[in-house]
Amino acid sequence: MSMPHAGHIVKTFDEQLGTLRDRVLHMGGQVEHQLRSAVDALEQGDAEKARQVIAGDREIDRIELAADEAIAQLLALRSPVGVDLRSVLTYSKTVNDLERVGDEAKKVARMAVLLAADPAQGEGLGLGAEVGTLAQRAQEMLHRGLDSLVRLDLDQARAVKELDRGLDEAFDAGIARLKAHMAAHPASVPLALELAFALKALERIGDHAKNIGEYVFYLVEGRDVRHPKVNPGR
């Protein structure tokens, strides 16, 4: 008599886990849209689009709260183990990273508002190539990270980590250019510092995307590939 009941519990858990997965992926899609819009606003000098990104961050926060509540209920009421527990923990960590990506996209949008108010000064900084490279790589990394989670694709997850090196190089080049420009044009320092924060936001988005890729290894293989220097053999 206990077997049907146990089967029902398993089915219910699977449904709840599937719902959580869908919610996380929906959040990922929303965050990708936020990032694309923030980058477009920055490159096009579109203050209105940037303001929409800033306002849209509230929806990301709402999804995060709903996902956190679902995760708490699964852990408290279902006591998952094995791959089920790894799935819940992976989604929990991914939600946290996605919320932070949303915050970083909002920083890019705020920079877009500032530049739109004085486009000539922004052009004088001469960082179009660096910003474009950083933005393209950050968006690609986020997309691939989420795709690796959808498909449980370790090759895709590994590719995200490789892309991070190029992102870091583009960030370093951008910061070096900004420092040189500020030294030659002291009046540009306030705006240049704001742009440095925007560049850092794009670099941080790459870090969060890399994190998502690393979580896929944990989910699929049960191994933690973070911090190899302090976690040998991983």
C-alpha positions as CSV (number, residue, x, y, z in Angstrom):
1,M,0.0,0.0,0.0
2,S,3.0,2.3,0.5
3,M,4.3,2.1,-3.0
4,P,1.7,4.2,-4.8
5,H,2.1,6.9,-2.1
6,A,5.9,6.9,-2.5
7,G,5.4,7.1,-6.3
8,H,3.1,10.1,-5.8
9,I,5.7,11.8,-3.6
10,V,8.4,11.2,-6.2
11,K,6.2,12.5,-9.0
12,T,5.3,15.6,-7.0
13,F,8.9,16.4,-6.3
14,D,9.9,16.0,-9.9
15,E,7.1,18.4,-10.9
16,Q,8.2,20.9,-8.3
17,L,11.8,20.6,-9.4
18,G,10.8,21.1,-13.0
19,T,8.8,24.2,-12.1
20,L,11.8,25.5,-10.3
21,R,14.1,24.8,-13.3
22,D,11.6,26.6,-15.6
23,R,11.5,29.6,-13.2
24,V,15.3,29.8,-13.1
25,L,15.6,29.6,-16.9
26,H,12.8,32.3,-17.2
27,M,14.9,34.5,-14.9
28,G,17.9,33.8,-17.1
29,G,16.0,34.9,-20.2
30,Q,14.9,38.1,-18.5
31,V,18.4,38.9,-17.3
32,E,19.8,38.3,-20.9
33,H,17.2,40.8,-22.2
34,Q,18.2,43.3,-19.5
35,L,21.9,43.0,-20.5
36,R,21.2,43.3,-24.2
37,S,19.1,46.4,-23.6
38,A,21.6,48.0,-21.3
39,V,24.4,47.5,-23.9
40,D,22.3,48.8,-26.7
41,A,21.4,51.9,-24.6
42,L,25.1,52.5,-23.9
43,E,26.2,52.1,-27.5
44,Q,23.3,54.0,-29.0
45,G,23.1,56.8,-26.3
46,D,19.5,55.9,-25.6
47,A,18.6,57.2,-22.2
48,E,15.0,56.1,-22.3
49,K,16.0,52.5,-23.0
50,A,18.5,52.7,-20.2
51,R,15.8,53.9,-17.8
52,Q,13.7,51.0,-18.8
53,V,16.5,48.6,-17.9
54,I,16.8,50.3,-14.5
55,A,13.1,50.0,-13.8
56,G,13.1,46.4,-15.1
57,D,15.5,45.3,-12.4
58,R,12.5,45.2,-10.0
59,E,11.1,42.3,-12.0
60,I,14.4,40.4,-11.7
61,D,14.2,40.9,-8.0
62,R,10.6,39.6,-7.9
63,I,11.6,36.4,-9.7
64,E,14.5,35.9,-7.4
65,L,12.3,36.1,-4.3
66,A,9.8,33.6,-5.8
67,A,12.6,31.2,-6.7
68,D,14.2,31.5,-3.3
69,E,10.9,30.6,-1.7
70,A,10.4,27.6,-3.9
71,I,14.0,26.4,-3.1
72,A,13.4,26.8,0.6
73,Q,10.2,24.7,0.4
74,L,11.9,22.0,-1.6
75,L,14.7,21.7,0.9
76,A,12.5,21.9,4.0
77,L,9.7,19.6,2.8
78,R,11.3,17.1,0.4
79,S,14.8,16.7,1.9
80,P,16.4,15.8,-1.5
81,V,19.5,13.8,-1.7
82,G,22.0,12.9,-4.4
83,V,21.5,14.5,-7.8
84,D,18.2,16.0,-6.7
85,L,19.9,17.9,-3.9
86,R,22.6,19.0,-6.4
87,S,19.9,20.2,-8.7
88,V,18.3,22.3,-6.1
89,L,21.6,23.8,-4.9
90,T,22.7,24.5,-8.5
91,Y,19.5,26.4,-9.2
92,S,19.8,28.3,-5.9
93,K,23.4,29.4,-6.8
94,T,22.3,30.2,-10.3
95,V,19.5,32.4,-9.1
96,N,22.0,34.4,-7.0
97,D,24.4,34.9,-9.9
98,L,21.6,35.9,-12.2
99,E,20.3,38.5,-9.7
100,R,23.8,40.0,-9.6
101,V,24.0,40.0,-13.3
102,G,20.8,42.1,-13.3
103,D,22.4,44.5,-10.8
104,E,25.5,44.8,-13.1
105,A,23.3,45.4,-16.1
106,K,21.6,48.2,-14.2
107,K,25.0,49.8,-13.6
108,V,25.7,49.7,-17.3
109,A,22.3,51.3,-17.9
110,R,23.1,54.1,-15.5
111,M,26.3,54.8,-17.3
112,A,24.3,55.0,-20.5
113,V,22.1,57.7,-19.0
114,L,25.1,59.8,-18.1
115,L,26.7,59.4,-21.5
116,A,23.4,60.3,-23.2
117,A,23.4,63.6,-21.3
118,D,26.8,64.5,-22.8
119,P,27.6,62.4,-25.8
120,A,30.4,64.6,-27.0
121,Q,32.3,64.0,-23.8
122,G,31.7,60.3,-24.0
123,E,33.1,60.1,-27.5
124,G,36.1,62.0,-26.3
125,L,37.0,59.0,-24.1
126,G,37.5,56.9,-27.2
127,L,36.6,53.6,-25.7
128,G,34.1,52.4,-28.2
129,A,36.1,49.3,-29.3
130,E,36.9,48.2,-25.7
131,V,33.3,48.6,-24.6
132,G,32.0,46.8,-27.6
133,T,34.4,43.9,-27.1
134,L,33.6,43.6,-23.4
135,A,29.9,43.8,-24.0
136,Q,29.9,41.2,-26.8
137,R,32.0,38.7,-24.7
138,A,29.9,39.2,-21.6
139,Q,26.7,38.6,-23.5
140,E,28.1,35.5,-25.2
141,M,29.4,34.1,-21.9
142,L,26.0,34.6,-20.2
143,H,24.2,33.0,-23.1
144,R,26.6,30.0,-23.2
145,G,26.5,29.6,-19.4
146,L,22.7,29.4,-19.4
147,D,22.7,27.1,-22.5
148,S,25.1,24.7,-20.7
149,L,22.7,24.6,-17.8
150,V,19.7,23.9,-20.1
151,R,21.5,21.1,-22.0
152,L,23.8,20.0,-19.1
153,D,26.6,20.4,-21.7
154,L,30.0,20.3,-20.1
155,D,31.8,21.3,-23.3
156,Q,29.7,24.5,-23.4
157,A,30.4,25.1,-19.7
158,R,34.1,24.7,-20.3
159,A,34.0,27.1,-23.3
160,V,32.6,29.8,-20.9
161,K,35.7,29.6,-18.8
162,E,37.9,30.0,-21.8
163,L,36.0,33.1,-23.0
164,D,36.6,34.7,-19.6
165,R,40.3,35.1,-20.4
166,G,39.5,37.2,-23.4
167,L,37.0,39.2,-21.4
168,D,39.6,40.0,-18.7
169,E,42.1,41.0,-21.3
170,A,39.6,43.5,-22.9
171,F,38.8,44.9,-19.4
172,D,42.5,45.4,-18.6
173,A,43.0,47.2,-22.0
174,G,40.0,49.4,-21.4
175,I,41.2,50.4,-17.9
176,A,44.7,51.1,-19.2
177,R,43.2,53.4,-21.9
178,L,41.1,55.2,-19.3
179,K,44.0,55.8,-17.1
180,A,46.0,57.3,-19.9
181,H,43.1,59.5,-20.9
182,M,42.6,60.8,-17.4
183,A,46.3,61.6,-17.1
184,A,46.1,63.6,-20.3
185,H,42.7,65.2,-19.7
186,P,42.1,65.8,-15.9
187,A,38.7,67.3,-16.6
188,S,37.5,64.0,-17.9
189,V,38.2,62.2,-14.6
190,P,34.6,62.1,-13.2
191,L,33.0,60.7,-16.3
192,A,36.0,58.3,-16.9
193,L,35.6,56.9,-13.4
194,E,32.0,56.2,-14.1
195,L,32.8,54.5,-17.3
196,A,35.4,52.4,-15.4
197,F,32.6,51.2,-13.2
198,A,30.6,50.2,-16.3
199,L,33.6,48.3,-17.7
200,K,33.9,46.5,-14.3
201,A,30.2,45.7,-14.4
202,L,30.7,43.9,-17.7
203,E,33.7,42.1,-16.4
204,R,31.8,40.9,-13.4
205,I,29.0,39.7,-15.6
206,G,31.5,37.4,-17.2
207,D,32.5,36.1,-13.8
208,H,28.9,35.3,-12.9
209,A,28.5,33.5,-16.2
210,K,31.6,31.5,-15.5
211,N,30.1,30.6,-12.2
212,I,27.0,29.2,-13.8
213,G,29.1,27.1,-16.1
214,E,31.0,25.7,-13.1
215,Y,27.7,24.8,-11.4
216,V,26.9,22.6,-14.4
217,F,30.0,20.4,-13.6
218,Y,28.7,20.1,-10.0
219,L,25.3,19.1,-11.1
220,V,26.3,16.6,-13.8
221,E,29.4,15.1,-12.2
222,G,29.1,16.0,-8.5
223,R,32.5,17.8,-8.4
224,D,33.3,21.3,-7.5
225,V,35.7,22.8,-10.1
226,R,35.9,26.2,-8.4
227,H,39.2,27.4,-6.9
228,P,41.5,24.7,-8.2
229,K,44.5,26.1,-6.3
230,V,42.8,25.3,-3.0
231,N,40.8,22.3,-4.2
232,P,43.4,20.0,-5.8
233,G,42.3,17.1,-7.9
234,R,39.1,18.9,-9.0
